[in-house]
Amino acid sequence: VQLVESGGGLVQPGGSLRLSCAASGFAYRTYSMAWFRQTPGQEREGLAAIDNYGDTTYADSVKGRFTISKDNAENTLSLKMNSLKFDDTAMYYCAAEHGFVSADQALRPSRYAYWGQGTQVTVSS
């Protein structure tokens, strides 16, 4: 299983970014996926998840601003981020877990077995 994130960078407050996660080495469509972020000294925070049926879950902190999508044909996971704030600055990670992950567990890091290396997002003026 390999997950490779891309799309991070420097963006001004109020701006947008689209993160991508390229997946390989597994039957992608049978996996539930999620995006997390982490800042130094803080626990990893679940942001958005999409299960193997396509149902999504969002953290309150990003609901209405971030959109997760899963392309089973291209084996990619995306996170469209709008209205970015200073507090969105973090390292962003995608994660994968085989099979169904219920909504009540979808934003828990412990629920996912596979992780990418992360992509840095910095929101700064």
N, C-alpha and C positions, 0 to 999 in steps of 0.2 A: 504494500500500500504506500503510495506516495502522494503527498499533497503539497502543492507549490503555490504560494500566494504571490500576487502582484498587484500593482495599481496604487500603492501607497505613495505619499509624497507630502509636499508642503502646500497648504491651501489657506486662503484667508477666511476669517469668520464669515458665515453666510454662504460660503461656497459649497461645491459638490465634488465628490470623488466616487469612482466606481472601482471596487476591489474585485479581483477575480481569484479563483482557486482552481488550479488545474489538477485533476485527479487521474491517477493511473494505477494499474496493478490490481484492480478489484472490480467486481460487478457493480458499477456505480449506481445503477438504478435501484439496487436493493438496499442501499445505504441511506440512513438519515444523516443530515449534515447540519452544521451550525457555524456561526461566527462568534468569536469571543475577542475580548481585548484585555490588555493588561498594562498597567503603568508600574514603574519601579516601586517596590515595597507594598504593592496592593495585590489582592487576590484577583484571579482571572474572572472577568465579568462576562456572563452570557448576554449576547445582544439579540440574536435572531437565529431561528432554527427552522428547518424544513424537513419533514419526515419523508419516508420512502413513498408515501402516498401523495405528497405534495402539499400537505397542510403545514401552515406556518405558525410560528409563535414568536412574539417580540417582547423584549424588555420594555418596561414603561419609559425608560430613559431615551429610547430611540423610536418608539412607536409614532408613526406618522412622518418620521424623517428618513428612516432607513427602510429599504426593501430588499428582501432576500429572494433569490431565484435560483433554480436548479435546472440545468440543461442536460438531460440524460443522453441526448444524442452527441453532444460535444464533451461530455464528462467535465463540465465546469460548474462551479458554484459562484454566484456573484452577490455582491452587497452594494447596492446603490445608496449612497449617503448624501442627503441634502441638508441644507441649513446647518452646516457644521459649526460647532461651538469650540471655544478653547478647551473645554472639558472633554472633548472627543479625542484629544491628543493621546495617543497610545500605540502600542504594538498590537496589530490585529492578526488573529489566527483563525484559520478554518479547521474544522474538526469533523471526523466521520465515525460512524458507528453502524455496524451491520444490522439491518432490520429496522423494526419500528421502535421509535423513541416517543413516549407519550409526552403530551404538552407539559404536564406538571414536572417532568424531568428534563425537558429539552434544553434548558439553559444552565444545566449543571455540568461543569467541566468533567466531573467524575464519570459521567454517563458515556463519554466518548473515548474510544481506544486509540484513535489515530489523529495525529496533529501535524500541521505544517510548521514551517520555521518562522512564519510571521512576516508582516510587512508594516513598516512604520508609517503612521499618519500623524502629521503635525499641523495643527491649526494655529496660525499665528498671523498677526498683521505686520 
